[in-house]
Amino acid sequence: MKILYLSYYFRPDITAAAFRSSDFVDFLDEEKIEHRIITTLPHKTNETVGSEKEEAYRIKRIELRKLNNGKFVTYVLHYISFIPNALKIALKWRLKRWRPSIVFISSPPIFIGFIGLLLKWMFQCKLVLEVRDIWPESAVAAGQINPKGRAYKIARVFEKKLYKWSDGIVCVGKYMKDYLEGYTNKEICIAYNGPKRISIEEEFSETYNGSGLPKKIKLAYAGNFGLVQGLDILIEAFSKFVKDGAQHQWELHFFGTGVLEESLRVQANKLEMEGHIMFRGIFPKDKLNEILRKKDVLFLGLIKGDALEKTIPSKLFDYLAFGKPILARLLGEGKEILSLSQANIIVEDFTENEIFNGLLKMEREYSNRAIEGKENKAILQQGFTREENNAKILSYLNKVESSNA
C-alpha cells in the first residue's frame, strides 16, 4: 500500500488536528508503510520547520494565503489557496511515475475535499475521507457561516457529494458515524482522538493522595477561546462563585488563545477578578502537559448545537490522562465517556447558574472526586489510545484498498 496523506494541520502547529495528523504519519513510519504528505507551513504556532528532519521528497509544505481579517470570503480564500499548490506537487510526483493506492484526506476544512477528488481522478486510486468535525454545521455553530445563506447551501451540497464520492470514511465518534450513515452505505471506521499510551502510563502518573484540600484549588481550561466553548459563561459563573459561594481560595487559569481572547480579558477585568483569573498564553504540548498536571480541576464545555453533539472534543481525552476531576458541559458521546468516572461533574445546561452550582459541588466533594481521578486514566485503556486507533485506521485503509467498489 502507498498512501498520499493531505492535511491542513501538521507539526509543529499546536492544534488537536496537527497532533492527530503527525502521530498518524509517525505510525506509518513505524509500520514501514510507504507514504508521502502534502500539508501546510505552520500557521497555528510561531514555530518554524527549520529544525524538523523532513525528507524533501516525502513531505511538501504549502504557505496559505494570509488571513487579514475575519470575513468569510477571506477565510475561504485562505484555505482554497492550498488546492492549486497541492495539485502542482502531486502532478510532479505523477510525472515521475509515483502513484499512491490511497489518497487519505483530513477534514475540516472541507475544501480539502476538492483536491482529494482531483487526486483520486489523477492517480486513479481510492479516496478515503477523515471527518474530524461535521462541516458546515460546525461552522454555523461557531458563527462563521449563516445557515440561510448561499455559502451554507453550496457547502451542504458538496458535503453530501463528498461522502458519496469517497471510497471510505473515517470519523471520530459513534454519533458522528450515525450521522454519516444517513448519507452513505459504506462501512465507516471510528478512530478516537485519544492520547498515546505512554502519556497515560508514564508522563501523567501522579494522582491525588487524599491528603485534604490544597491551599488553593486551581481550575484550568486549555484550548481554543472560540465561540462554542462558552468561556464567557464560565467567567461569569466563576466570578459569582468566588464572591458568593466559595469556602476556599480558587484560581482559574486559561491556556491558549482564540478570537474571543481580548473580550474575555476585558470581561475578567470588569468583574475585578485580578488574582483569581489568569490568562497564561500558549505553550508547546509537552510544557502545557507539565503545567496542567499541577492543576486540581479541569474545565471543558461546548454550547448546545447538533453538530457539536456529534463529535467529541479531543481535549477530553487529554484531560482524562491527567487523572484529575473534570467539570464539564457536554452532550453526546463525550458526556457518556465522562460519566464512566465518579471523579467528574457534568452540568446539564450551559448557564451561569449551572456552572456555579457545579463549582459548589466540586468544592464540597473535591477530596472524594480527586481520589477517583484515577478512573479517568482507566477509561483511556478502553480502546481510546492513539496507537489502537491508528492501527484501526491502517486496517481500514487496507480493507478499502483491497475492495472492488
Residue pairs with C-beta under 8 A, 6 or more apart in sequence:
1 33
1 34
1 101
1 102
1 397
1 398
1 401
2 34
2 35
2 98
2 99
2 100
2 101
2 102
3 28
3 33
3 34
3 35
3 36
3 100
3 101
3 102
3 103
3 104
3 397
4 35
4 36
4 37
4 38
4 90
4 100
4 102
4 103
4 104
4 119
4 123
5 21
5 24
5 25
5 28
5 35
5 36
5 37
5 38
5 104
5 105
5 106
6 37
6 38
6 39
6 86
6 103
6 104
6 105
6 106
6 112
6 115
6 116
6 119
7 17
7 21
7 37
7 39
7 105
7 106
7 112
8 17
8 39
8 40
8 64
8 79
8 82
8 106
8 109
8 112
9 15
9 17
9 18
9 21
9 39
9 40
9 44
9 106
10 18
10 21
10 22
10 25
10 37
10 39
10 40
10 61
11 18
11 19
11 21
11 22
11 52
12 18
12 42
12 45
12 47
12 48
12 49
12 52
13 42
13 43
13 44
13 45
14 44
14 45
14 282
14 284
14 285
15 44
16 193
16 314
16 315
17 106
17 132
18 44
19 285
19 314
20 106
20 132
20 193
20 314
21 39
21 106
23 196
23 386
23 390
24 390
24 393
25 35
25 37
27 387
27 390
27 391
27 394
28 35
28 394
31 394
33 394
35 58
35 100
36 57
36 58
36 59
36 60
36 93
36 98
36 100
37 58
37 59
37 60
38 59
38 60
38 62
38 86
38 89
38 90
39 59
39 60
39 61
39 62
40 61
40 62
40 63
40 64
40 82
41 49
41 61
41 62
41 63
41 64
42 48
42 49
43 64
45 282
47 284
49 61
60 89
62 81
62 82
62 85
62 86
62 89
64 78
64 79
64 81
64 82
65 77
65 78
65 81
66 78
67 74
67 75
67 78
68 74
70 259
72 144
72 145
72 151
75 144
76 111
76 151
79 109
79 111
80 111
80 114
82 111
82 112
82 115
83 111
83 114
83 115
83 118
86 115
87 115
87 118
87 119
90 119
90 122
90 123
91 122
93 99
94 122
94 123
99 123
99 124
99 125
100 123
100 125
101 125
101 126
101 401
102 125
102 126
102 127
102 128
102 397
102 400
102 401
103 116
103 119
103 120
103 123
103 125
103 126
103 127
103 128
104 128
104 130
104 397
105 112
105 113
105 115
105 116
105 127
105 128
105 129
105 130
106 112
106 130
106 132
107 113
107 129
107 130
107 131
107 132
107 133
107 135
107 162
108 132
108 133
108 135
108 138
108 139
109 135
110 135
110 136
110 155
110 158
110 159
110 162
113 129
113 158
113 162
116 127
116 129
116 162
116 166
117 127
117 162
117 165
119 125
119 127
120 126
120 127
120 165
120 167
126 167
126 168
126 400
126 401
126 403
127 165
127 166
127 167
127 168
128 166
128 167
128 168
128 169
128 170
128 396
128 397
128 400
129 162
129 163
129 166
129 168
129 169
129 170
130 169
130 170
130 171
130 191
131 169
131 170
131 171
131 172
131 176
131 180
132 171
132 172
132 193
132 311
133 307
133 311
134 176
134 179
134 307
134 310
134 311
135 155
135 159
136 145
136 151
136 152
136 155
136 156
136 159
137 305
137 306
137 307
138 305
138 307
138 308
138 311
139 145
139 155
140 146
140 147
140 152
140 305
140 307
141 227
141 228
141 303
141 305
141 306
141 307
141 308
142 226
142 227
142 228
143 227
145 151
145 152
145 155
146 152
160 183
163 169
163 180
163 183
163 184
164 183
164 184
166 184
166 186
167 186
167 400
167 403
167 405
168 186
168 187
168 188
168 189
168 396
168 397
168 399
168 400
169 180
169 184
169 186
169 188
169 189
170 188
170 189
170 190
170 191
170 393
170 396
171 177
171 180
171 188
171 189
171 190
171 191
172 190
172 191
172 192
172 193
172 311
172 312
172 314
173 190
173 192
173 310
173 311
173 312
173 332
173 333
173 334
174 190
174 333
175 309
175 310
175 311
175 332
175 333
176 190
176 310
176 311
177 188
177 190
178 310
179 310
180 188
181 188
186 405
187 396
187 399
189 392
189 393
189 396
190 392
191 389
191 390
191 392
191 393
191 396
192 312
192 317
192 383
192 384
192 389
193 312
193 314
193 317
193 389
194 317
194 380
194 384
194 385
194 386
194 388
194 389
195 317
195 318
195 321
195 380
195 385
195 386
196 385
196 386
196 387
197 385
197 386
197 387
199 289
199 321
200 321
200 377
200 380
200 381
200 385
203 289
203 293
203 321
204 289
204 293
204 321
204 322
204 323
204 377
206 293
206 323
207 323
207 371
207 373
207 374
207 377
208 323
208 324
208 370
208 371
208 373
210 367
210 370
210 371
212 367
213 248
213 366
213 367
214 296
215 249
216 248
216 249
216 250
216 251
217 248
217 249
217 250
217 251
217 296
217 297
217 363
217 366
218 250
218 251
218 253
218 294
218 295
218 296
218 297
219 238
219 250
219 251
219 252
219 253
219 295
219 296
219 297
219 298
219 299
219 327
219 359
220 252
220 253
220 254
220 255
220 292
220 295
220 297
220 298
220 299
221 229
221 231
221 234
221 252
221 253
221 254
221 255
221 256
221 298
221 299
221 300
222 254
222 255
222 256
222 288
222 292
222 298
222 315
222 318
223 229
223 255
223 256
223 300
223 313
223 315
224 256
224 257
224 258
225 231
225 254
225 256
225 257
225 258
225 259
225 260
225 261
225 264
226 258
226 259
226 260
227 259
227 260
227 303
228 302
228 303
228 305
228 308
229 301
229 302
229 303
230 301
230 302
230 303
230 329
230 350
231 254
231 260
231 264
231 301
232 260
232 263
232 264
232 267
233 301
233 350
233 351
233 352
233 355
234 252
234 299
234 301
234 355
235 252
235 264
235 267
235 268
235 271
235 273
235 277
236 267
236 271
236 352
237 352
237 353
237 354
237 355
237 356
237 359
238 250
238 252
238 273
238 276
238 277
238 355
238 359
239 268
239 271
239 273
239 276
239 277
240 352
240 356
241 250
241 356
241 359
241 360
242 250
242 273
242 276
245 356
245 359
245 360
246 359
246 363
247 363
248 363
250 276
250 359
250 363
251 275
251 276
251 277
251 278
252 273
252 276
252 277
252 278
253 278
253 280
253 295
254 264
254 277
254 278
254 279
254 280
255 280
255 281
255 282
255 283
255 288
255 291
255 292
256 282
257 281
257 282
261 279
264 279
265 279
268 274
268 277
268 279
280 291
283 291
289 318
289 322
292 298
292 322
293 322
295 322
295 324
296 324
296 325
296 366
296 370
297 324
297 325
297 326
297 327
297 362
297 366
298 319
298 322
298 324
298 325
298 326
298 327
299 326
299 327
299 328
300 313
300 315
300 316
300 319
300 326
300 327
300 328
300 329
300 330
301 328
301 329
301 330
301 350
302 308
302 309
302 313
302 329
302 330
302 331
302 334
302 350
303 350
304 331
304 350
308 331
309 331
309 332
310 332
311 332
311 334
312 332
312 333
312 334
312 337
313 330
313 334
316 326
316 328
316 330
316 334
316 337
316 338
317 380
317 384
319 326
319 376
320 326
320 337
320 341
320 376
320 377
320 379
320 380
320 384
321 376
321 377
321 380
322 373
322 376
323 373
323 374
323 376
323 377
324 343
324 370
324 373
324 376
325 343
325 344
325 345
325 362
325 366
325 369
325 370
325 372
325 373
326 338
326 343
326 344
326 345
326 376
327 344
327 345
327 347
327 355
327 358
327 359
327 362
328 334
328 335
328 338
328 344
328 345
328 346
328 347
329 346
329 347
329 348
329 349
329 350
329 354
329 355
330 338
330 346
335 346
337 379
337 384
338 344
338 346
339 346
340 375
340 379
341 372
341 373
341 375
341 376
341 378
341 379
342 368
342 369
342 372
342 375
343 369
343 370
343 372
343 373
343 375
343 376
344 369
344 376
345 358
345 361
345 362
345 369
347 354
347 355
347 357
347 358
348 354
362 369
383 389
